[in-house]
Amino acid sequence: MAQSADPLVKRLRETLASRAAEPSSVLVHERAVPAHEASLGILRPRLPSALGRALVESGVRQLYAHQIATVEALRDGKNVVLASPTASGKTLAFALPTLEWALTRPGTRGLYLYPTKALIGDQLRALRGLCGQLGLRVDVLTGDTPREERQRLADDPPTILLANPDILHRSLLPDHRRWRGLLANLSLVVVDELHSYRGVFGAHVALVLRRLRRLAADYGARPAFVAASATIANPVELAQEVVGLPFVEVLGDSAGAGARRFLFWRPPLRGDESLNEHESVFLEAASIFAESLRAGYNGILFGRARVSVERMLLDVRRLLGPRLASQVSAYKAGYRADERAEIEAGLRSGALRGVVSTNALELGIDVGALDVAVIAGYPGSSMSFWQQAGRVGRRGEREALVVLVAGDDALDQYHVQNPDAFFGQSMEHAAVDPSNASILLGHLLCAASERALDTADLSLFPSNAQRLVERLVEAGELSAGPAWRARGRGVHAEVSLRGTSREAYTLQVGQTRIGTIEPPYLQRECYPGALYLHNGRGYRVMALDSTTHVVRLDPESVDSRSAPIVEVEVAPRDEPLASRTVALGEASLAVSVGPLRVCETVVGYRETVRGQSMTCKLEEPLASVLDTVGVWVDVPAGLDPDLPSLHTVEHALVNALPLGLLCDRRDIGSSSEEQRLYVYDFAEGGIGLAEKAYHVLERLLSEAATLLRECPCSEGCPSCVHVPGCPRANAGLDKVGGLALLEGRSVGGARSASAVLEHAGGDSRAAPIGDRSAGVRRRLRSIADDDRRERYGHSPKWLEVGGLAQSATDGLVVVWSVGRGAAEIQPLSGGENHWVPIKELSPPQPDWWRKDKQEPSSG
């Protein structure tokens, strides 16, 4: 029986949760998931005897059911998508058919594609031992592979070549004649971590794979495909969109799993309770992680951003003290390959007790047996959450612990307040659109450069390829056809699979290279004067050289921190694709969707040292331009919109989007001005989210209004309207005005009503409650909230406490209270409060403010 996590949970409850008057308000949910046994099977006919012996010598004596199902499906000539959690033996599932064919069909070659170099290094180690026993070669091709080694691999390809889509696009396919030995004998292509091929990156990879299939067919090969994915809602659909072939699904959950305990943790409130702000999610997560390591556990702490990972590493080391601090490291993109390999090896060997990582370790890299995963803030999708949780629990003798620490933003708070819904929800659908014209055009040129395109080739590509080819001919980019040939050279260099200009800059201290950084992180983290953190050490950015692509750093204390000051300008760059009108209460909003240009400029930075802050201006601002697709909403002047109210609506809408579209909030950008707000895809060319938002905007606006209405704060807080990374630092927000706009009411009228209520002491949230403890106040507020919800259930949706209504006898009134069938009102023009039947009230007339402003008749 597995060792229970009870002692660690008790320790966390007594040391950290007890800081609050009610520990249950911090440790808000606990759930145990029991272990489940592996499902094994027997493969018939058996594997070649040499392969069977190699497996036994490697410690593999029986196969999981999903490994057998994968081999059988490939033997039957099918393409397989293997949907499996982490640590489920998926590498062996696709290695077995490759090695079986290599032993029975001499000359067989396999191409394994991975989204990151770190994964390639991890898989190389896993495959070399097994292949070495069979006399078969495994090699790597990435951008780091020297030219001489590339030539050797092309002339004498290994049995299995590990690569990434980037090198396939930039090197192998353009130079396909040199690689004909691989392409002519290609029997199996593995697309690992399929779920990462979505959005812009996924569309690019889908088109690269179509180009690969086209050239392989030219050399006489039609390889089978295996796609390995995390658990998502639509693995078959995604595999077929990415590869362009039919697939069958194999569920990879037969490997079994150890017992796991899940905790949902909300940091204690800080300061004035009405502000609804909690202690820092990062410090709280670091404290939980440090406490777990002190208790003898090994683990991983996940952060969403590179900067927060470095900050949490500093906090963890400080909390652990000098004896244990050296046994914890950070891990993120931009570290040198040897540095990453050393960290991974330290985790596997136990030399490192813990690691603080971005989602770079969410993928299937082997990090050994870990027992605790602390997740600092909801990672943006259910799929990511379960991938991160899956990094622990491999050891059956100990119950693993997964702690989700909620940040103050709306999505985090929603999930910790609705744990049953969270654990019961289905996985997200992963979407990819290879027909995106801005992406497809570049790949058609690449394909025509590799070999002239003929009419039959176009069937490999999305249905709009024919029309786009005609436009490329008209533009002079392709010759008249068929067959069509690319007229220009260097077309591959013009297509970046990652959707932006991703040319890396070297991070350099003196003559020592410590890592790399790519846009858009470059402008936000490495502006001159910035404090940059790297594995617990601080550096000052002295210069950014755009010619040599070098960021020059000097060692610096970690006592200070810096944050960029960013200015954002958004404007349509063409006519809208579509426009419509959205009803909002009695008002109407003009809504459009279309191409946008977003210019983001870092003009300076704020530096904080021991609580003292100063602002510095950059001599040469750093600008970046994003051409994308977005939605813009024009609010009528009759609602009295201004920048604070629109800024609030913008933030509330951005916070509602992940719930309505099942996307990561980091995929969305936003901005607002006098009477217009923008929401756009934060990716070059767009990824389809803004277009979805355009079609369901009514529901999203309703969600945003509910978010503001139900939040207990008085002036707006991180749970409803604050957005991390806001260029205005979440200043200039107005909850009253924002909610008025979302309900189609006048901002001026709502503010007047709010002023009346405050003057009369009607805002119970701001009223003192004597010397009662915080816990009692929370319980009373909870009771009041429940009562309010019950009473609202018997009232029209537009009628709310603090809102406005139209009375036949009293004119415009403020609603003080709502009871069953009646409401307590006060005329806005003055007078005593009194109760009237709800049926005598109606929504405020849309032009009441104009009537109030009319001059008396001179007649």
ROMI-239765 format. One line per 8 residues: number of its first residue (from 1); their letters; for each residue z, y, x negated of C-alpha. Coordinates in steps of 0.02 Angstrom, whole numbers, m for minus. Example, Ala and Ser with C-alpha at 12.3 -4.5 7.8 and 13.67 -1.06 7.14 Angstrom:
2
1 = as = 390,m225,m615 ~ 357,m53,m684;
//
This chain:
859
1 = maqsadpl = 0,0,0 ~ m46,172,m64 ~ 90,287,m127 ~ 121,416,10 ~ 89,602,m13 ~ 248,639,86 ~ 350,695,m67 ~ 217,821,m120;
9 = vkrlretl = 196,887,57 ~ 385,905,72 ~ 390,997,m94 ~ 254,1119,m39 ~ 341,1148,126 ~ 510,1182,43 ~ 448,1289,m102 ~ 301,1389,m31;
17 = asraaeps = 296,1375,159 ~ 482,1417,170 ~ 446,1596,116 ~ 399,1631,297 ~ 529,1642,435 ~ 436,1496,516 ~ 361,1372,391 ~ 250,1306,530;
25 = svlvhera = 159,1473,532 ~ 106,1436,353 ~ 78,1247,354 ~ m9,1257,521 ~ m85,1082,531 ~ m64,913,448 ~ m175,761,475 ~ m178,590,392;
33 = vpaheasl = m341,494,373 ~ m309,310,333 ~ m402,213,199 ~ m548,105,249 ~ m609,m51,164 ~ m775,m72,77 ~ m914,m170,163 ~ m998,m291,42;
41 = gilrprlp = m1151,m401,56 ~ m1272,m518,m32 ~ m1449,m471,m80 ~ m1586,m596,m41 ~ m1694,m631,m136 ~ m1582,m598,m284 ~ m1612,m471,m420 ~ m1695,m529,m581;
49 = salgralv = m1571,m630,m685 ~ m1571,m506,m830 ~ m1525,m365,m712 ~ m1390,m472,m630 ~ m1312,m508,m799 ~ m1317,m325,m848 ~ m1226,m279,m687 ~ m1089,m406,m717;
57 = esgvrqly = m1066,m346,m896 ~ m1052,m169,m827 ~ m912,m223,m709 ~ m1018,m234,m550 ~ m992,m405,m469 ~ m1033,m365,m288 ~ m1143,m238,m202 ~ m1100,m123,m58;
65 = ahqiatve = m1194,m145,105 ~ m1286,20,86 ~ m1345,m24,m89 ~ m1419,m186,m22 ~ m1499,m96,127 ~ m1582,29,10 ~ m1658,m108,m100 ~ m1718,m205,53;
73 = alrdgknv = m1800,m52,133 ~ m1893,m9,m28 ~ m1949,m190,m46 ~ m2024,m171,128 ~ m2123,m18,73 ~ m2015,112,162 ~ m1949,278,101 ~ m1760,289,113;
81 = vlasptas = m1640,432,143 ~ m1465,378,91 ~ m1334,487,177 ~ m1170,457,87 ~ m1007,540,38 ~ m965,570,m145 ~ m916,423,m255 ~ m1006,296,m146;
89 = gktlafal = m1114,211,m277 ~ m1277,297,m229 ~ m1340,302,m410 ~ m1341,113,m417 ~ m1425,106,m246 ~ m1583,189,m312 ~ m1569,124,m492 ~ m1577,m58,m435;
97 = ptlewalt = m1752,m52,m358 ~ m1817,50,m506 ~ m1751,m77,m632 ~ m1806,m225,m527 ~ m1984,m157,m523 ~ m1978,m114,m708 ~ m1933,m295,m749 ~ m2059,m374,m629;
105 = rpgtrgly = m2200,m245,m638 ~ m2221,m194,m820 ~ m2265,m11,m841 ~ m2166,48,m689 ~ m2098,225,m705 ~ m1967,317,m604 ~ m1939,505,m589 ~ m1764,560,m537;
113 = lyptkali = m1745,742,m482 ~ m1579,836,m480 ~ m1543,1017,m430 ~ m1433,1056,m582 ~ m1432,1016,m768 ~ m1249,963,m758 ~ m1295,824,m637 ~ m1433,765,m752;
121 = gdqlralr = m1312,748,m897 ~ m1190,654,m789 ~ m1322,534,m725 ~ m1393,506,m899 ~ m1225,438,m955 ~ m1213,325,m802 ~ m1388,252,m820 ~ m1404,232,m1008;
129 = glcgqlgl = m1275,94,m1022 ~ m1358,m14,m890 ~ m1536,20,m949 ~ m1490,m7,m1130 ~ m1439,m186,m1093 ~ m1613,m217,m1021 ~ m1709,m136,m1163 ~ m1768,5,m1049;
137 = rvdvltgd = m1768,191,m1090 ~ m1693,336,m995 ~ m1732,514,m1052 ~ m1711,694,m995 ~ m1836,833,m966 ~ m1768,1008,m929 ~ m1800,1184,m989 ~ m1684,1147,m1136;
145 = tpreerqr = m1793,1004,m1199 ~ m1879,1055,m1363 ~ m2069,1062,m1364 ~ m2086,917,m1487 ~ m1976,808,m1376 ~ m2079,854,m1223 ~ m2237,798,m1311 ~ m2155,633,m1360;
153 = laddppti = m2097,602,m1180 ~ m2270,641,m1112 ~ m2357,527,m1237 ~ m2233,385,m1213 ~ m2142,410,m1047 ~ m1975,320,m1022 ~ m1941,196,m882 ~ m1835,330,m796;
161 = llanpdil = m1861,516,m826 ~ m1720,630,m766 ~ m1780,806,m726 ~ m1756,955,m610 ~ m1883,1031,m490 ~ m1897,1187,m599 ~ m1968,1094,m750 ~ m2079,991,m636;
169 = hrsllpdh = m2154,1153,m568 ~ m2163,1253,m729 ~ m2211,1119,m857 ~ m2253,944,m798 ~ m2374,983,m655 ~ m2472,1121,m744 ~ m2490,1004,m895 ~ m2522,849,m789;
177 = rrwrglla = m2663,781,m899 ~ m2540,759,m1042 ~ m2418,675,m919 ~ m2546,556,m844 ~ m2454,406,m919 ~ m2305,447,m809 ~ m2402,501,m655 ~ m2520,351,m654;
185 = nlslvvvd = m2374,228,m659 ~ m2253,322,m547 ~ m2174,196,m428 ~ m2016,282,m369 ~ m1962,464,m352 ~ m1778,498,m319 ~ m1728,664,m240 ~ m1541,672,m267;
193 = elhsyrgv = m1425,795,m177 ~ m1556,818,m42 ~ m1440,930,59 ~ m1454,1064,m76 ~ m1641,1080,m41 ~ m1629,1196,109 ~ m1673,1377,139 ~ m1784,1462,11;
201 = fgahvalv = m1749,1338,m129 ~ m1784,1192,m14 ~ m1951,1265,43 ~ m2006,1286,m138 ~ m1954,1109,m185 ~ m2043,1038,m31 ~ m2206,1115,m92 ~ m2178,1059,m272;
209 = lrrlrrla = m2159,880,m209 ~ m2322,893,m111 ~ m2408,950,m271 ~ m2329,803,m362 ~ m2391,678,m231 ~ m2566,754,m240 ~ m2581,736,m430 ~ m2501,563,m433;
217 = adygarpa = m2630,506,m305 ~ m2768,574,m417 ~ m2707,455,m552 ~ m2695,310,m430 ~ m2507,311,m390 ~ m2422,325,m222 ~ m2237,319,m263 ~ m2099,275,m142;
225 = fvaasati = m1961,403,m117 ~ m1772,389,m107 ~ m1677,544,m51 ~ m1488,543,m73 ~ m1390,667,31 ~ m1215,717,78 ~ m1170,683,259 ~ m1272,804,366;
233 = anpvelaq = m1328,799,547 ~ m1514,774,513 ~ m1545,681,349 ~ m1706,597,407 ~ m1779,759,473 ~ m1734,853,313 ~ m1805,716,201 ~ m1968,715,298;
241 = evvglpfv = m1983,905,288 ~ m1945,908,101 ~ m2055,762,48 ~ m2185,762,187 ~ m2176,574,220 ~ m2088,464,350 ~ m1913,402,305 ~ m1784,277,366;
249 = evlgdsag = m1598,312,356 ~ m1466,208,267 ~ m1286,258,297 ~ m1188,259,134 ~ m1010,244,200 ~ m987,60,154 ~ m905,97,m15 ~ m734,120,66;
257 = agarrflf = m613,263,32 ~ m430,288,m5 ~ m305,368,112 ~ m308,558,122 ~ m191,689,194 ~ m263,855,254 ~ m161,1016,263 ~ m219,1178,343;
265 = wrpplrgd = m123,1319,258 ~ m114,1502,307 ~ m30,1620,181 ~ 120,1717,250 ~ 95,1888,327 ~ 128,2037,217 ~ 177,2215,260 ~ 167,2284,436;
273 = eslnehes = 139,2139,556 ~ 21,2242,663 ~ m102,2249,518 ~ m120,2058,527 ~ m146,2042,339 ~ m89,1889,243 ~ m46,1861,61 ~ m193,1836,m57;
281 = vfleaasi = m285,1673,m24 ~ m320,1658,m211 ~ m141,1677,m269 ~ m83,1561,m129 ~ m210,1427,m177 ~ m163,1446,m361 ~ 22,1425,m316 ~ m11,1266,m216;
289 = faeslrag = m118,1197,m357 ~ 10,1237,m491 ~ 150,1158,m387 ~ 44,999,m367 ~ 11,986,m553 ~ 196,1010,m591 ~ 230,867,m471 ~ 125,751,m579;
297 = yngilfgr = m41,756,m484 ~ m214,784,m557 ~ m331,893,m457 ~ m466,1020,m427 ~ m454,1196,m356 ~ m614,1260,m275 ~ m658,1445,m261 ~ m810,1520,m177;
305 = arvsverm = m856,1647,m311 ~ m863,1648,m500 ~ m748,1798,m516 ~ m614,1723,m402 ~ m620,1559,m500 ~ m580,1650,m662 ~ m440,1749,m580 ~ m363,1592,m505;
313 = lldvrrll = m369,1507,m675 ~ m264,1650,m747 ~ m140,1634,m604 ~ m127,1444,m620 ~ m97,1453,m807 ~ 34,1589,m784 ~ 125,1489,m651 ~ 120,1327,m752;
321 = gprlasqv = 186,1403,m913 ~ 130,1368,m1091 ~ 167,1180,m1090 ~ 42,1137,m952 ~ m75,1288,m957 ~ m188,1212,m1090 ~ m221,1062,m976 ~ m314,1167,m847;
329 = saykagyr = m490,1236,m867 ~ m617,1332,m765 ~ m792,1268,m725 ~ m939,1368,m659 ~ m1123,1402,m684 ~ m1160,1499,m842 ~ m1052,1395,m960 ~ m1141,1319,m1109;
337 = aderaeie = m1197,1139,m1085 ~ m1079,1076,m1221 ~ m935,1171,m1141 ~ m970,1092,m970 ~ m985,919,m1048 ~ m818,941,m1138 ~ m732,991,m975 ~ m806,844,m880;
345 = aglrsgal = m754,723,m1019 ~ m578,797,m1020 ~ m561,765,m833 ~ m622,586,m847 ~ m508,546,m993 ~ m356,632,m920 ~ m344,758,m1063 ~ m365,891,m929;
353 = rgvvstna = m249,882,m780 ~ m343,1005,m673 ~ m498,1113,m656 ~ m533,1274,m560 ~ m714,1269,m505 ~ m849,1348,m400 ~ m953,1231,m294 ~ m1037,1177,m458;
361 = lelgidvg = m919,1026,m452 ~ m952,998,m266 ~ m1103,893,m315 ~ m1088,713,m371 ~ m1033,740,m552 ~ m909,607,m608 ~ m743,695,m640 ~ m633,540,m638;
369 = aldvavia = m487,499,m526 ~ m415,657,m447 ~ m277,662,m316 ~ m271,842,m251 ~ m409,960,m193 ~ m357,1137,m149 ~ m495,1238,m65 ~ m470,1427,m76;
377 = gypgssms = m554,1486,83 ~ m671,1391,198 ~ m823,1353,88 ~ m950,1410,217 ~ m1004,1246,296 ~ m928,1085,358 ~ m1041,990,238 ~ m971,1084,87;
385 = fwqqagrv = m794,1058,147 ~ m815,869,156 ~ m906,864,m11 ~ m761,956,m93 ~ m632,848,m4 ~ m728,695,m64 ~ m690,736,m245 ~ m518,658,m221;
393 = grrgerea = m455,493,m154 ~ m544,368,m266 ~ m381,288,m322 ~ m324,171,m187 ~ m146,166,m253 ~ m107,347,m209 ~ m137,446,m49 ~ m242,599,m94;
401 = lvvlvagd = m206,774,m30 ~ m334,903,28 ~ m269,1079,64 ~ m379,1210,148 ~ m302,1381,115 ~ m366,1505,242 ~ m420,1678,191 ~ m405,1828,304;
409 = daldqyhv = m584,1825,364 ~ m630,1774,539 ~ m709,1606,501 ~ m560,1544,400 ~ m438,1598,535 ~ m543,1520,672 ~ m541,1350,587 ~ m355,1344,547;
417 = qnpdaffg = m315,1396,725 ~ m429,1261,797 ~ m401,1107,687 ~ m445,981,823 ~ m612,1067,849 ~ m640,1072,661 ~ m611,886,633 ~ m710,844,789;
425 = qsmehaav = m861,951,753 ~ m1027,878,701 ~ m1105,913,533 ~ m1226,1058,518 ~ m1413,1038,528 ~ m1496,1077,361 ~ m1656,1177,388 ~ m1806,1203,276;
433 = dpsnasil = m1970,1289,315 ~ m2111,1252,190 ~ m2233,1346,303 ~ m2150,1512,253 ~ m2306,1609,204 ~ m2223,1709,65 ~ m2176,1544,m19 ~ m2328,1438,25;
441 = lghllcaa = m2455,1564,m44 ~ m2388,1546,m221 ~ m2390,1356,m216 ~ m2568,1351,m150 ~ m2619,1454,m301 ~ m2521,1337,m415 ~ m2604,1184,m337 ~ m2777,1263,m356;
449 = seraldta = m2738,1301,m537 ~ m2685,1120,m572 ~ m2843,1050,m492 ~ m2967,1129,m372 ~ m2911,1116,m192 ~ m3025,1027,m70 ~ m3014,1015,119 ~ m2927,845,115;
457 = dlslfpsn = m2790,915,2 ~ m2739,1042,134 ~ m2675,902,246 ~ m2532,880,122 ~ m2474,1058,156 ~ m2409,1141,315 ~ m2534,1176,454 ~ m2554,1361,409;
465 = aqrlverl = m2620,1318,235 ~ m2803,1330,288 ~ m2780,1507,357 ~ m2684,1561,200 ~ m2819,1490,86 ~ m2948,1596,178 ~ m2842,1750,150 ~ m2822,1709,m35;
473 = veagelsa = m3011,1698,m47 ~ m3029,1867,38 ~ m2903,1940,m84 ~ m2998,1872,m233 ~ m2858,1754,m288 ~ m2960,1596,m251 ~ m3143,1561,m276 ~ m3255,1531,m126;
481 = gpawrarg = m3240,1351,m73 ~ m3218,1215,m42 ~ m3166,1169,m173 ~ m3056,1319,m208 ~ m3003,1365,m384 ~ m2873,1490,m441 ~ m2953,1642,m522 ~ m2798,1703,m613;
489 = rgvhaevs = m2697,1627,m754 ~ m2511,1606,m769 ~ m2488,1582,m581 ~ m2344,1459,m607 ~ m2240,1591,m696 ~ m2255,1702,m543 ~ m2168,1575,m430 ~ m1979,1558,m448;
497 = lrgtsrea = m1906,1410,m354 ~ m1737,1492,m334 ~ m1811,1633,m229 ~ m1772,1777,m347 ~ m1804,1829,m525 ~ m1688,1705,m606 ~ m1723,1738,m790 ~ m1555,1711,m872;
505 = ytlqvgqt = m1468,1837,m984 ~ m1367,1774,m1133 ~ m1183,1821,m1139 ~ m1150,1862,m1321 ~ m992,1908,m1417 ~ m1045,1967,m1589 ~ m1168,1833,m1643 ~ m1088,1697,m1534;
513 = rigtiepp = m1171,1644,m1372 ~ m1036,1600,m1245 ~ m1144,1571,m1091 ~ m1277,1640,m975 ~ m1287,1740,m813 ~ m1431,1765,m691 ~ m1473,1892,m554 ~ m1401,1940,m433;
521 = ylqrecyp = m1234,1906,m519 ~ m1298,2001,m671 ~ m1296,2173,m588 ~ m1132,2144,m496 ~ m1031,2069,m639 ~ m1110,2133,m801 ~ m1139,2319,m778 ~ m1089,2418,m934;
529 = galylhng = m900,2441,m933 ~ m863,2289,m823 ~ m722,2170,m866 ~ m799,1996,m875 ~ m692,1837,m872 ~ m746,1675,m954 ~ m632,1522,m950 ~ m473,1625,m949;
537 = rgyrvmal = m526,1752,m1080 ~ m570,1934,m1047 ~ m721,2029,m1114 ~ m785,2206,m1094 ~ m971,2228,m1059 ~ m1031,2348,m1193 ~ m1218,2345,m1157 ~ m1350,2258,m1053;
545 = dstthvvr = m1515,2242,m1147 ~ m1660,2212,m1027 ~ m1783,2187,m1171 ~ m1693,2045,m1260 ~ m1602,1987,m1102 ~ m1434,1995,m1188 ~ m1266,2053,m1118 ~ m1159,2113,m1264;
553 = ldpesvds = m973,2083,m1244 ~ m815,2129,m1339 ~ m648,2038,m1319 ~ m533,2128,m1197 ~ m362,2105,m1117 ~ m358,2018,m948 ~ m230,2142,m881 ~ m362,2252,m800;
561 = rsapivev = m497,2214,m673 ~ m655,2302,m618 ~ m759,2306,m460 ~ m934,2379,m440 ~ m972,2528,m329 ~ m1131,2481,m238 ~ m1248,2587,m133 ~ m1364,2498,m12;
569 = evaprdep = m1520,2570,69 ~ m1613,2470,201 ~ m1777,2513,288 ~ m1918,2420,376 ~ m2064,2393,258 ~ m2189,2359,396 ~ m2208,2356,584 ~ m2085,2240,674;
577 = lasrtval = m2139,2062,711 ~ m2064,2075,884 ~ m1956,2192,988 ~ m1856,2174,1147 ~ m1715,2251,1247 ~ m1539,2177,1253 ~ m1422,2221,1396 ~ m1246,2264,1343;
585 = geaslavs = m1134,2304,1491 ~ m1225,2442,1582 ~ m1315,2497,1423 ~ m1474,2433,1339 ~ m1504,2409,1153 ~ m1676,2411,1070 ~ m1687,2261,952 ~ m1824,2221,826;
593 = vgplrvce = m1855,2086,696 ~ m1968,2108,547 ~ m1988,2133,360 ~ m1857,2240,273 ~ m1835,2312,100 ~ m1656,2316,35 ~ m1617,2420,m119 ~ m1446,2384,m193;
601 = tvvgyret = m1388,2499,m333 ~ m1231,2484,m439 ~ m1189,2667,m472 ~ m1017,2646,m549 ~ m858,2544,m545 ~ m674,2553,m508 ~ m553,2490,m639 ~ m373,2445,m600;
609 = vrgqsmtc = m242,2433,m738 ~ m62,2392,m690 ~ m86,2462,m516 ~ m171,2623,m574 ~ m353,2643,m522 ~ m490,2751,m593 ~ m674,2773,m550 ~ m812,2773,m680;
617 = kleeplas = m994,2822,m656 ~ m1137,2729,m740 ~ m1254,2836,m844 ~ m1399,2724,m792 ~ m1371,2644,m620 ~ m1428,2462,m602 ~ m1546,2437,m455 ~ m1615,2279,m377;
625 = vldtvgvw = m1740,2266,m234 ~ m1744,2128,m104 ~ m1892,2105,13 ~ m1830,2001,158 ~ m1829,1982,348 ~ m1699,2058,461 ~ m1647,2117,632 ~ m1614,2299,671;
633 = vdvpagld = m1523,2362,825 ~ m1540,2540,890 ~ m1393,2600,995 ~ m1431,2732,1128 ~ m1360,2906,1101 ~ m1275,2895,1270 ~ m1144,2776,1198 ~ m1090,2909,1071;
641 = pdlpslht = m1116,2794,920 ~ m1058,2858,751 ~ m1042,2781,579 ~ m864,2711,599 ~ m904,2625,765 ~ m1071,2556,703 ~ m993,2500,539 ~ m865,2403,641;
649 = vehalvna = m999,2321,750 ~ m1096,2276,593 ~ m945,2188,519 ~ m895,2101,680 ~ m1073,2037,701 ~ m1078,1971,522 ~ m912,1882,550 ~ m978,1805,711;
657 = lplgllcd = m1143,1744,636 ~ m1076,1589,545 ~ m998,1526,707 ~ m1157,1553,806 ~ m1288,1499,677 ~ m1190,1372,574 ~ m1232,1465,414 ~ m1137,1528,264;
665 = rrdigsss = m1090,1712,280 ~ m1152,1737,101 ~ m1328,1702,166 ~ m1319,1862,270 ~ m1327,2044,218 ~ m1294,2195,327 ~ m1295,2385,333 ~ m1274,2525,460;
673 = eeqrlyvy = m1320,2707,481 ~ m1306,2840,616 ~ m1379,2747,766 ~ m1445,2587,688 ~ m1373,2430,610 ~ m1462,2298,507 ~ m1427,2113,482 ~ m1541,2022,362;
681 = dfaeggig = m1567,1862,264 ~ m1493,1882,91 ~ m1640,1793,9 ~ m1811,1845,m50 ~ m1938,1818,88 ~ m1805,1769,215 ~ m1740,1597,265 ~ m1754,1608,454;
689 = laekayhv = m1575,1656,497 ~ m1618,1833,552 ~ m1756,1767,663 ~ m1633,1647,745 ~ m1510,1790,767 ~ m1644,1893,853 ~ m1668,1761,987 ~ m1482,1731,1022;
697 = lerllsea = m1418,1907,993 ~ m1334,1919,1164 ~ m1223,1771,1122 ~ m1185,1837,948 ~ m1136,2008,1014 ~ m1024,1925,1142 ~ m941,1823,1004 ~ m916,1982,902;
705 = atllrecp = m835,2069,1050 ~ m719,1921,1079 ~ m672,1925,896 ~ m614,2106,910 ~ m536,2089,1081 ~ m429,1937,1041 ~ m371,1988,868 ~ m189,2048,878;
713 = csegcpsc = m212,2188,750 ~ m211,2368,807 ~ m341,2450,693 ~ m451,2311,626 ~ m404,2183,494 ~ m478,2046,384 ~ m474,1924,530 ~ m593,2026,636;
721 = vhvpgcpr = m688,2166,549 ~ m656,2164,361 ~ m798,2087,260 ~ m777,2037,77 ~ m893,2134,m38 ~ m920,2278,83 ~ m999,2420,m19 ~ m884,2543,72;
729 = anagldkv = m730,2437,31 ~ m698,2411,219 ~ m659,2597,238 ~ m711,2699,389 ~ m692,2564,521 ~ m645,2599,701 ~ m594,2449,807 ~ m582,2548,969;
737 = gglalleg = m755,2624,949 ~ m833,2461,888 ~ m767,2362,1036 ~ m829,2497,1154 ~ m1006,2481,1086 ~ m999,2291,1097 ~ m951,2307,1281 ~ m1083,2440,1318;
745 = rsvggars = m953,2579,1340 ~ m949,2754,1271 ~ m860,2771,1104 ~ m792,2942,1153 ~ m724,2878,1318 ~ m642,2729,1236 ~ m557,2839,1107 ~ m495,2955,1244;
753 = asavleha = m424,2807,1339 ~ m343,2742,1181 ~ m264,2912,1149 ~ m193,2914,1326 ~ m117,2742,1301 ~ m42,2786,1132 ~ 30,2948,1201 ~ 108,2851,1344;
761 = ggdsraap = 174,2715,1229 ~ 60,2587,1311 ~ 16,2490,1153 ~ 148,2356,1149 ~ 91,2296,980 ~ 149,2457,899 ~ 315,2464,991 ~ 473,2414,896;
769 = igdrsagv = 563,2258,954 ~ 735,2296,888 ~ 807,2184,754 ~ 728,2023,811 ~ 661,1911,673 ~ 476,1899,635 ~ 475,1724,707 ~ 543,1783,874;
777 = rrrlrsia = 416,1924,880 ~ 276,1799,850 ~ 339,1686,988 ~ 351,1830,1110 ~ 178,1888,1064 ~ 112,1712,1089 ~ 190,1704,1262 ~ 117,1873,1306;
785 = dddrrery = m55,1820,1243 ~ m49,1662,1348 ~ 2,1761,1501 ~ m136,1887,1472 ~ m267,1750,1457 ~ m204,1672,1619 ~ m212,1836,1711 ~ m384,1877,1642;
793 = ghspkwle = m444,1713,1713 ~ m423,1787,1888 ~ m507,1953,1846 ~ m686,2010,1815 ~ m740,1989,1634 ~ m769,2176,1614 ~ m591,2221,1668 ~ m465,2230,1526;
801 = vgglaqsa = m300,2313,1482 ~ m337,2474,1388 ~ m514,2481,1456 ~ m593,2597,1582 ~ m641,2567,1763 ~ m717,2664,1907 ~ m611,2690,2063 ~ m685,2748,2227;
809 = tdglvvvw = m535,2863,2258 ~ m474,2910,2083 ~ m636,2919,1984 ~ m629,2859,1804 ~ m463,2772,1767 ~ m372,2686,1623 ~ m316,2508,1662 ~ m132,2490,1616;
817 = svgrgaae = m100,2313,1672 ~ m186,2172,1766 ~ m98,2058,1888 ~ m158,1929,2012 ~ m282,2023,2120 ~ m218,2197,2073 ~ m222,2319,1927 ~ m107,2459,1872;
825 = iqplsgge = m213,2614,1840 ~ m197,2795,1786 ~ m331,2926,1825 ~ m408,2991,1664 ~ m396,3166,1737 ~ m206,3147,1751 ~ m81,3088,1881 ~ 44,2947,1906;
833 = nhwvpike = 14,2763,1875 ~ m11,2658,2030 ~ m74,2486,2083 ~ m237,2456,2174 ~ m330,2297,2226 ~ m452,2241,2091 ~ m590,2230,2220 ~ m581,2421,2236;
841 = lsppqpdw = m627,2442,2051 ~ m797,2432,1969 ~ m863,2450,1791 ~ m874,2631,1731 ~ m1038,2714,1776 ~ m1154,2728,1626 ~ m1178,2917,1644 ~ m997,2968,1682;
849 = wrkdkqep = m982,3065,1517 ~ m1131,3171,1565 ~ m1055,3211,1734 ~ m890,3262,1655 ~ m982,3380,1537 ~ m1084,3470,1671 ~ m1044,3654,1696 ~ m979,3706,1867;
857 = ssg = m1114,3765,1985 ~ m1133,3955,1984 ~ m1176,3949,2170;
//
